[in-house]
Amino acid sequence: GAPPSARGASIPMAVLSLFGARVGYSVVAGEAQDVEEGEDADDDIDPTSDEFVRVDIPEDAYGAAMLAFVRDVPTVFGMGRETWDIAATSCMFSLVVLVVNLVLQMSILAYVFRYVVNPDVGLVQDQYLHFRRNVFDSEGTFRDDLWSAYEGRTDLCQIAMWNRPFYYAVLFCWTLVMLIEIRKSEELIRHIMRVPVVDHPAKMLLTRGGERYVMGFTPSTRFFIMAFVAIPKMSISIILLWLGCEWLSATVKFESLVMNTVAMAFIVNIDEILFEAVLPHHHRSDVQNIDFLLKRPAEVDSAEAINLKKRAFRRSLVYMICAMSYLVVYAEYLQDVLPPDIRMLRDRCQEFIEQTQQPFCNGWTWYLRGNPSAHQCFPLPEGGLNPPLLRNVGDGGTASSPSG
């Protein structure tokens, strides 16, 4: 049988083979040494030439994980003596941050759905059920006399869905917020798929002037990046888009719409928060200094360049059409908070709000200052604990007490 050292060395080599290594790491007496294949071929590559286009890797937990997959994991399982310890530490931190990020985002999504969205949906539905039972007769006719005496008008008219323009505007803003994340995820997937396939981990990275460039992926490296970086990032964005719309639809106060939008956006930023809070500065700089190095299409003339720009605009147009279509389909067909047609509340809630929840004194500040109408809006008490004191001060005289 093989000696123990050779059997032990075969374990990391087997793991390394998952990342596409066929040759280039030789095991002698339990040590793996990098043969540096392909180094001569890379000497002729100029990343600043017009032949290539550099694409930034995201500076967040996902970008740190990509750096670990293309740089640290092959080094760890290659067992280089000089850099193994720092590569193992870097790999551990990056992958732990990725796992913690995924666990936090998924668990917070689940908790928000169970303990925030569902209770708010139940509260809104209960208010609407109470309204239907107390303001309509048995034949389904709206009773204005019952509405005038209905005690739940204040809470009911705070539900945003009856004001359709405002409701659609808030949903559209939230859709745009999540569209940014979805587009970033889609672009990341496109860039990952454009990176060529290489047969050895040593060929994945090119170092020039302190910056690293991703030149290629081994098949297994691409699989791990897609499975643990790109697809989860896209999935979380799509789930958060729907969950945010549900929460905004169930908002019980107008002012809470903006606060709920900010709260939901916090979940999107967890990957950046972990990246900034956990990883050391030099590692964040490594992520900042690594880019995809993609080849430009050969011989792009002016007409082709214009077509590429048109294609980019068409892609943006498709995104906007999809966003608007999703907005209408969700609000009218997919949302399960309230029936979509609650327009009978629009005029009545508008009238109720104008009568009971508007300022009783209107006017510009500089117009009210010193104007008699200000005293009419905010009159002094007719009788109080010390009327002469108030009167004398207002008249510019000496303050006096009632006992004088």
DRENZA-107383 format. One record per residue (C-alpha): residue number from 1; residue in one letter; x, y, z. Coordinates in pm, 1 decimal, always signed. Each point is the difference from the previous one (the first is absolute). Layout:
PT    k  r        px        py        pz
PT  NUM  a         X         Y         Z
...
end
This chain:
PT    k  r        px        py        pz
PT    1  g      +0.0      +0.0      +0.0
PT    2  a     +90.9    +365.6     -26.0
PT    3  p    +195.6    +152.3    +287.8
PT    4  p    -203.0    +202.2    +253.9
PT    5  s    +144.9    +330.8    -117.4
PT    6  a    -108.4     -65.8    -357.3
PT    7  r    -347.5    -109.5    +111.9
PT    8  g     -32.3    +317.5    +208.0
PT    9  a    +113.7    +216.5    -285.0
PT   10  s    -251.5    -158.6    -234.7
PT   11  i    -289.5    +149.0    +199.6
PT   12  p     +64.6    +367.5     -82.5
PT   13  m     +87.9     -97.3    -354.1
PT   14  a    -337.4    -170.7     -36.6
PT   15  v    -172.5    +313.7    +124.0
PT   16  l    +216.6    +212.2    -228.8
PT   17  s    -112.0    -209.4    -294.3
PT   18  l    -352.5    +131.1     +57.5
PT   19  f    +125.5    +341.3    -110.3
PT   20  g    +130.3    -135.8    -329.3
PT   21  a    +362.0     -72.4     +78.3
PT   22  r    +140.6    -269.7    -221.8
PT   23  v    +369.6     +83.7     +15.7
PT   24  g    +209.1    +265.1    +163.1
PT   25  y      +3.9    -112.8    +365.2
PT   26  s    +244.6    -279.0     +81.7
PT   27  v      +8.8    -171.2    +337.6
PT   28  v    +342.1     -91.7    +132.4
PT   29  a     +34.1    -127.5    +357.7
PT   30  g    -341.6    +143.7     +87.4
PT   31  e     +60.4    +346.6    -150.7
PT   32  a    -167.5    +150.1    -305.8
PT   33  q    +201.4    +240.3    -209.5
PT   34  d    -139.5    +230.7    -262.7
PT   35  v    +148.7     -60.8    -343.1
PT   36  e    -124.5    +344.6    -115.1
PT   37  e    -136.8    -127.3    -327.9
PT   38  g    -109.2    +259.3    -249.6
PT   39  e    +211.1    +277.8    +156.1
PT   40  d    +198.7     +58.9    -317.6
PT   41  a    -314.3     +22.7    -206.8
PT   42  d    -137.0    +269.3    +232.1
PT   43  d    +304.2    +223.8     -42.2
PT   44  d    -131.6    +131.1    -331.9
PT   45  i    -341.0    +103.8    +139.0
PT   46  d     -50.8    +372.1     +54.0
PT   47  p    -317.5     +62.2    +203.7
PT   48  t      +1.1    +368.8     -97.3
PT   49  s     -17.1     -68.6    -373.4
PT   50  d    -317.0     +50.7    -202.9
PT   51  e     -16.8    -376.3     -49.0
PT   52  f    -142.7     -43.2    +349.8
PT   53  v    -270.7    +157.8    +211.5
PT   54  r     +24.8      +1.3    +378.8
PT   55  v    -314.4     -65.2    +202.9
PT   56  d      -9.4     +61.4    +372.4
PT   57  i     -79.8    -282.2    +239.7
PT   58  p    -251.0    +110.5    +267.4
PT   59  e    +157.1    +128.9    +319.5
PT   60  d    -211.6    -194.1    +243.8
PT   61  a     -22.1    -345.2    +158.7
PT   62  y     -68.2    -153.6    -341.5
PT   63  g    +309.5    +160.7    -153.2
PT   64  a    +213.5    -123.1    +289.2
PT   65  a    -130.3    -353.2     -56.6
PT   66  m     +87.1     +21.1    -371.1
PT   67  l    +353.8    +102.8     +90.0
PT   68  a     +22.1    -298.2    +234.5
PT   69  f    -114.5    -243.7    -268.4
PT   70  v    +244.5    +120.3    -266.8
PT   71  r    +303.6     +81.7    +215.5
PT   72  d      -7.6    -149.2    +349.3
PT   73  v    -164.3    -339.8     -43.5
PT   74  p    +250.7    -120.7    -266.3
PT   75  t    +286.5    +129.3    +216.6
PT   76  v    -131.1    -175.5    +310.9
PT   77  f     -38.9    -335.8    -166.8
PT   78  g    +321.6     +49.9    -194.8
PT   79  m    +176.3     +19.0    +338.6
PT   80  g    +255.8    +265.1     -92.1
PT   81  r    +237.1     +31.5    +295.4
PT   82  e     +44.6    +378.3      -7.2
PT   83  t    -359.9    +116.3     -46.0
PT   84  w    -208.9    -289.4    +129.7
PT   85  d     -75.8    +151.6    +341.6
PT   86  i    -108.9    +341.1    -125.8
PT   87  a    -196.0    -158.3    -285.1
PT   88  a    -179.8    -231.2    +243.7
PT   89  t     -83.0    +291.7    +231.8
PT   90  s    -120.0    +216.1    -288.2
PT   91  c    -207.0    -284.8    -141.3
PT   92  m    -155.2     -76.4    +338.2
PT   93  f     -96.5    +362.0     +66.3
PT   94  s    -146.9     +50.6    -347.9
PT   95  l    -204.4    -318.9      -4.0
PT   96  v    -120.6     +45.2    +358.4
PT   97  v    -112.6    +354.0     -85.4
PT   98  l    -182.4    -138.7    -303.6
PT   99  v    -174.8    -268.5    +206.7
PT  100  v     -92.7    +245.4    +275.4
PT  101  n    -131.5    +241.9    -261.6
PT  102  l    -219.2    -265.7    -162.9
PT  103  v    -127.4    -123.7    +337.4
PT  104  l     -77.9    +352.0    +118.3
PT  105  q    -173.7    +106.6    -318.5
PT  106  m    -204.6    -317.8     -29.8
PT  107  s     -93.8     -13.8    +367.8
PT  108  i     -91.5    +369.7     +16.7
PT  109  l    -215.9     -43.6    -309.9
PT  110  a    -175.5    -293.5    +167.5
PT  111  y     -43.6    +186.3    +330.0
PT  112  v    -126.4    +314.6    -171.0
PT  113  f    -254.0    -204.9    -192.9
PT  114  r    -118.9    -191.5    +305.7
PT  115  y     +12.5    +261.1    +276.7
PT  116  v     -38.4    +330.6    -185.9
PT  117  v    -172.7     -41.5    -335.8
PT  118  n    -255.8    -263.2     +97.7
PT  119  p    -115.6    +183.3    +318.6
PT  120  d     -34.8    +326.6    -194.4
PT  121  v    -195.4    -175.8    -275.4
PT  122  g    -227.0    -154.1    +263.4
PT  123  l     -54.5    +339.7    +166.3
PT  124  v     -92.6    +171.0    -327.9
PT  125  q    -233.9    -284.0     -96.6
PT  126  d    -164.7     +14.8    +343.8
PT  127  q     -58.4    +373.9     -36.6
PT  128  y    -150.0     -46.2    -344.9
PT  129  l    -219.5    -286.7    +123.4
PT  130  h    -127.8    +216.6    +287.0
PT  131  f     -74.1    +277.8    -250.0
PT  132  r    -195.8    -235.6    -227.8
PT  133  r    -207.0    -137.9    +287.0
PT  134  n     -88.9    +335.8    +151.2
PT  135  v     -44.1    +234.6    -296.5
PT  136  f    -176.2    -223.2    -255.5
PT  137  d    -343.0    -152.6     +27.3
PT  138  s     -75.1    -366.7     -61.2
PT  139  e     -51.3     +64.0    -373.8
PT  140  g    +344.4    +156.7     -42.0
PT  141  t    -116.1    +362.4     -21.8
PT  142  f    +223.6    +266.7    +147.6
PT  143  r    -179.2    +198.2    +273.6
PT  144  d    +107.7    +363.1     +32.5
PT  145  d    -176.9     +35.2    +333.7
PT  146  l    +192.2    -296.1    +141.2
PT  147  w    +323.3    +141.4    -141.1
PT  148  s     -56.2    +333.3    +174.3
PT  149  a     -33.1    -178.2    +333.8
PT  150  y    +274.2    -257.3     -63.2
PT  151  e    +271.9     +26.5    +265.6
PT  152  g    +267.5    -175.5    -205.0
PT  153  r     +27.1    +266.3    -270.0
PT  154  t    +330.3    +138.2    +127.1
PT  155  d    +180.7    -335.8     -11.2
PT  156  l    -167.7    -111.2    -320.7
PT  157  c     +92.2    +316.3    -189.4
PT  158  q    +364.7     -44.5     +95.1
PT  159  i     +21.7    -311.4    -220.2
PT  160  a    +199.8    +111.2    -303.1
PT  161  m    -167.8    -224.5    -254.6
PT  162  w    -311.4    +216.6     -34.1
PT  163  n    +217.1    +283.4    -136.0
PT  164  r    +104.2    -175.2    -318.5
PT  165  p    +233.4    +268.2    -145.3
PT  166  f    +195.7     +19.9    +326.7
PT  167  y      -4.6    -377.8     +39.5
PT  168  y    +129.5     -54.9    -353.4
PT  169  a    +265.9    +268.7     +42.8
PT  170  v    +139.7    -162.6    +314.2
PT  171  l      -4.6    -347.6    -155.8
PT  172  f    +172.2    +136.8    -309.0
PT  173  c    +276.2    +158.2    +209.5
PT  174  w     +54.2    -328.9    +184.6
PT  175  t      +5.7    -187.1    -332.1
PT  176  l    +268.0    +238.5    -126.0
PT  177  v    +206.6     -55.7    +315.4
PT  178  m      -8.2    -375.7     -52.1
PT  179  l     +46.7     +37.1    -375.6
PT  180  i    +345.4    +142.0     +75.4
PT  181  e     +91.2    -317.6    +190.0
PT  182  i    -154.2    -227.9    -262.5
PT  183  r    +189.6    +173.1    -279.6
PT  184  k    +325.9     -25.7    +194.6
PT  185  s     -60.5    -373.0     +49.4
PT  186  e     -90.0     -51.8    -365.7
PT  187  e    +309.2    +188.2    -115.8
PT  188  l    +215.4    -202.9    +238.1
PT  189  i    -140.0    -323.7    -145.5
PT  190  r     +64.7    +121.7    -355.2
PT  191  h    +358.8     +90.2     +85.6
PT  192  i     +60.5    -334.3    +171.6
PT  193  m    -126.7    -183.6    -305.9
PT  194  r    +219.5    +209.8    -231.0
PT  195  v    +317.9     -96.4    +184.4
PT  196  p    +173.2    -274.4    -202.1
PT  197  v     +65.4    -350.4    +129.8
PT  198  v    +354.8     -95.0    +103.1
PT  199  d    +135.5    -341.1     +88.8
PT  200  h    +216.6    +101.0    +294.9
PT  201  p     -49.6    +222.4    +307.7
PT  202  a    +332.2    +177.5     -65.2
PT  203  k    -148.9    +141.0    -321.5
PT  204  m    -300.5    +160.6    +169.7
PT  205  l    +183.1    +308.6    +129.5
PT  206  l    +234.1    +251.2    -160.2
PT  207  t    +195.1    +247.8    +215.3
PT  208  r    +115.1    +330.4    -146.5
PT  209  g    +115.3    +304.8    +195.3
PT  210  g    -152.9    -102.7    +329.8
PT  211  e    -338.3     -79.0    -156.1
PT  212  r    -144.9    -341.0     -72.0
PT  213  y    -215.1     -95.3    -294.8
PT  214  v    -223.2    -303.4     -39.5
PT  215  m    +104.3    -150.3    -332.6
PT  216  g    -203.8    -319.0     +18.4
PT  217  f    -184.9    -250.7    +215.3
PT  218  t     +43.1    -369.5     +33.1
PT  219  p    -336.2    -173.9     -50.8
PT  220  s     -38.4     -82.0    +367.6
PT  221  t     +98.2    +350.5    +111.7
PT  222  r    -266.0    +146.6    -225.8
PT  223  f    -251.6    -246.8    +145.3
PT  224  f     +79.5     +95.4    +360.6
PT  225  i     -14.8    +372.7     -78.0
PT  226  m    -333.0     -37.3    -176.9
PT  227  a    -145.6    -224.8    +271.9
PT  228  f    +116.3    +194.6    +305.5
PT  229  v     +35.9    +358.4    -128.0
PT  230  a    -194.5     +94.9    -311.8
PT  231  i    -318.1    -206.7     +36.2
PT  232  p     -53.8     +74.4    +374.3
PT  233  k     +59.0    +371.2     -65.3
PT  234  m    -263.1      +2.8    -275.4
PT  235  s    -246.0    -214.6    +198.9
PT  236  i     +16.5    +223.0    +307.9
PT  237  s     -67.5    +308.0    -212.0
PT  238  i    -307.1    -155.9    -163.1
PT  239  i    -140.2    -126.7    +331.5
PT  240  l     +59.0    +337.4    +161.3
PT  241  l    -180.9    +173.9    -287.1
PT  242  w    -315.6    -203.8     +62.0
PT  243  l     +27.3     +10.3    +379.4
PT  244  g     +44.8    +376.7      +1.4
PT  245  c    -309.4     +46.2    -215.8
PT  246  e    -200.9    -215.6    +240.8
PT  247  w    +117.1    +201.4    +299.1
PT  248  l     -66.6    +334.1    -168.7
PT  249  s    -345.4    -117.5    -103.8
PT  250  a     -79.5     -86.4    +362.3
PT  251  t    +128.5    +327.8    +144.2
PT  252  v    -255.0    +140.3    +245.6
PT  253  k    +129.0    +359.8      +1.7
PT  254  f    +107.5    +223.2    -285.0
PT  255  e    +314.7    +117.9    +176.9
PT  256  s    +106.3    -361.5     +54.1
PT  257  l     +31.5     -57.9    -374.8
PT  258  v    +327.5    +189.7     -23.9
PT  259  m    +137.0    -153.3    +320.7
PT  260  n     -89.3    -351.7    -114.2
PT  261  t    +174.7     +58.9    -332.1
PT  262  v    +319.2    +105.1    +181.2
PT  263  a     -26.6    -299.1    +235.3
PT  264  m     -31.0    -248.2    -287.1
PT  265  a    +294.6    +157.4    -183.0
PT  266  f    +211.9     -71.7    +308.1
PT  267  i     -15.3    -373.5     -79.0
PT  268  v    +154.0     +66.3    -341.3
PT  269  n    +301.2    +170.1    +161.0
PT  270  i     +88.8    -280.4    +241.9
PT  271  d    +265.5    -133.7    -239.6
PT  272  e    +170.7    +340.5     -11.8
PT  273  i     -30.0     +46.6    +378.6
PT  274  l    +169.5    -334.1     +68.1
PT  275  f    +266.6     +75.3    -260.2
PT  276  e     +89.2    +332.0    +163.9
PT  277  a     -36.2    -114.7    +361.4
PT  278  v    +171.9    -340.7      -0.6
PT  279  l    +270.1      -9.8    -265.9
PT  280  p    +329.6    +186.1     +58.5
PT  281  h     +94.1    +297.1    -214.0
PT  282  h    +266.6    -179.6    -205.1
PT  283  h    -245.4    -274.6     -95.3
PT  284  r    -262.8    +254.7    -100.7
PT  285  s    +270.6    +162.4    -212.9
PT  286  d     +68.5    -336.6    -164.4
PT  287  v    -366.4     -26.3     -94.6
PT  288  q      +6.2    +357.3    -127.4
PT  289  n    +307.5     -70.0    -214.9
PT  290  i    -131.7    -309.8    -175.4
PT  291  d    -199.2     +29.1    -323.5
PT  292  f    -132.7    -216.4    -275.7
PT  293  l    +219.0     +36.6    -309.0
PT  294  l    -226.3     -70.7    -295.4
PT  295  k     +95.8      +6.1    -365.5
PT  296  r    -174.1    +253.1    -217.0
PT  297  p    -169.6    -123.4    -316.9
PT  298  a    +250.9     -11.0    -282.8
PT  299  e      +3.5    +295.3    -240.8
PT  300  v    -297.4    +202.7    +119.9
PT  301  d     -67.2    +273.3    -256.3
PT  302  s    -203.0    +315.0     +63.9
PT  303  a    -323.9    -159.6    -120.1
PT  304  e     +46.5    -298.3    +230.4
PT  305  a     +84.5    +231.1    +290.2
PT  306  i    -326.7    +186.2     -58.3
PT  307  n    -186.3    -331.5      -8.2
PT  308  l    +153.2     -96.8    +333.8
PT  309  k    -119.8    +326.7    +151.8
PT  310  k    -345.6     -53.5    -145.7
PT  311  r      -2.4    -348.9    +146.3
PT  312  a     +79.7    +143.8    +342.5
PT  313  f    -287.6    +246.9     -29.2
PT  314  r    -232.0    -279.2    -110.8
PT  315  r    +102.9    -200.7    +304.1
PT  316  s     -82.2    +295.0    +224.3
PT  317  l    -333.2     +42.0    -178.0
PT  318  v     -80.5    -365.7     +58.8
PT  319  y     +80.0     +42.7    +368.9
PT  320  m    -234.7    +298.2     +27.2
PT  321  i    -278.4    -179.4    -185.8
PT  322  c     +40.4    -300.9    +228.4
PT  323  a      -2.0    +225.9    +307.8
PT  324  m    -318.8    +178.0    -108.0
PT  325  s    -166.4    -327.5     -96.7
PT  326  y     +90.8    -156.9    +332.3
PT  327  l    -135.3    +304.8    +182.6
PT  328  v    -342.3     -20.4    -166.0
PT  329  v     -24.4    -379.0     +17.2
PT  330  y     +98.3      -6.2    +365.7
PT  331  a    -228.8    +283.7    +110.6
PT  332  e    -302.5    -124.6    -190.6
PT  333  y     +39.7    -379.0      +0.5
PT  334  l    +280.9    -136.2    +220.0
PT  335  q     -26.0    +192.8    +327.0
PT  336  d    -210.4    -184.5    +256.7
PT  337  v     -41.8    +277.2    +257.4
PT  338  l    -332.2    +156.4    -106.7
PT  339  p    -231.9     -23.0    -300.1
PT  340  p    +144.9    +218.5    -275.2
PT  341  d    -322.6    +197.6     -46.0
PT  342  i     -48.6    +204.4    +317.2
PT  343  r     -73.1    +322.7    -182.4
PT  344  m    -318.2     +56.2    +202.4
PT  345  l    +233.5    +119.0    +276.8
PT  346  r    +180.4    +257.2    -213.7
PT  347  d    -249.9    +284.9      +4.9
PT  348  r    -120.2     -66.9    +353.3
PT  349  c    +349.0     -29.2    +151.3
PT  350  q    +114.9    +306.3    -191.4
PT  351  e    -292.3    +198.3    +140.1
PT  352  f     +54.5    -138.0    +349.8
PT  353  i    +371.7     +88.2      -0.1
PT  354  e     -67.3    +351.4    -130.2
PT  355  q    -258.2     +58.6    +271.0
PT  356  t    +179.3    -148.4    +300.3
PT  357  q    +372.4     -29.7     -66.7
PT  358  q     +99.9    +327.5    -164.9
PT  359  p    +169.8    +302.2    +160.5
PT  360  f    -257.3    +249.5    +125.1
PT  361  c    +225.8    +296.1     -74.3
PT  362  n    +169.5     +44.9    -338.1
PT  363  g    +231.8    +272.6    -123.3
PT  364  w    +361.6     +85.0     -59.0
PT  365  t    +214.0     +50.4    +308.1
PT  366  w     +99.1    +354.3     -93.3
PT  367  y    -362.6     +79.2     -78.8
PT  368  l    -123.5    -120.9    +339.9
PT  369  r    +270.2    +184.0    +193.7
PT  370  g    -163.8    +300.4    +158.9
PT  371  n    -319.5     -43.4    -203.7
PT  372  p    -331.3      +8.2    +189.8
PT  373  s     -99.3    -329.8    -163.8
PT  374  a    +271.7    -173.2    +203.5
PT  375  h    -172.9    +106.3    +321.5
PT  376  q    -328.3    -130.8    -139.6
PT  377  c    +158.0    -337.8     -77.4
PT  378  f    +165.1     -24.1    +341.7
PT  379  p    -215.7    +207.9    +234.7
PT  380  l     +83.5     +68.8    +361.7
PT  381  p    -226.3    -150.9    +263.5
PT  382  e    -306.1    +204.1     +94.6
PT  383  g     +49.0     -86.5    +364.3
PT  384  g    +301.7    -152.8    +170.9
PT  385  l    +213.9      -9.1    +305.9
PT  386  n    +154.6    +339.9     -67.0
PT  387  p    -179.2    +201.4    -273.8
PT  388  p    +143.3    +340.2    +105.4
PT  389  l    +355.3    -137.3     -34.1
PT  390  l     -68.4    -111.6    -356.8
PT  391  r    -173.9    +322.5     -87.5
PT  392  n    +263.3    +231.9    +146.4
PT  393  v    +287.6    -184.2    -168.0
PT  394  g    -181.7      +8.8    -333.2
PT  395  d     -62.8    +370.8     +35.6
PT  396  g    +363.1     +67.6     +80.1
PT  397  g     -87.2    +114.2    +353.2
PT  398  t    +106.4    -120.7    +339.0
PT  399  a    -107.0    -349.6     +98.0
PT  400  s    -240.2     -16.4    +290.7
PT  401  s    -185.0    -267.4    +187.5
PT  402  p    -378.2     -21.4     +51.6
PT  403  s     +41.4    +115.9    +358.0
PT  404  g    +185.5    +298.0    -140.9
end
